Amino acid sequence: MARRHIVAAGGIVVRPGATPLVAVVQRRKDRVWVLPKGKLDAGEAPIDGARREVIEETGHEVAVHEFLGVISYPNRGTVKVAQFWRMVPLDAPPRPLMRDVRAVDWLPIEAAVAVLALPWEQAFLDGLAGRGLADAATPLAPADPPVAAPVTPRPIEAAAAIPLARDTGLLLRLWRGLTSP
């Protein structure tokens, strides 16, 4: 019997500046560098879980901006589906890191891509870098030419989460269809 998929959420946390920096975290269990993310609690909305996980793993309060996308990958005999939002750290004293995190580092985007241990996270972050991820003041450039005028990013309230981001079932069915023999 196949195990149910794992739903996770996190953030691409960008510290603006002359050289924008992205947060990466080092897991204590294996010392690899990953993007800040984690499993959702029962009944938790993905955007709320993303904010909670980023705060726990980076120690920084954040403002949540636009939804960036989803990555999925095999994880212990099942599939993990992780949803990401762009976030910016707020000007507040950092909190202690959660026990599972050994360290947090702020790196230029290219260095963050290089240090990430998981190839799907590297590809995701690298793709976002080419679309203007570093400039938190403007919307990301679309992957395809825009159909409508771009929307200026603003902090998203939890109740305004994107409905599609709540239903990973469709994404999993599509993924299984693409990966089955």
Salt bridges, closest charged atoms under 4 A:
ASP30 OD2 - ARG27 NH2 2.62
ASP41 OD2 - ARG52 NE 3.52
GLU44 OE1 - ARG52 NH2 2.80
GLU53 OE2 - ARG52 NH1 2.93
GLU56 OE1 - ARG52 NH1 3.39
GLU61 OE2 - ARG95 NH2 2.22
GLU66 OE2 - ARG86 NH2 2.62
GLU121 OE2 - LYS37 NZ 2.51
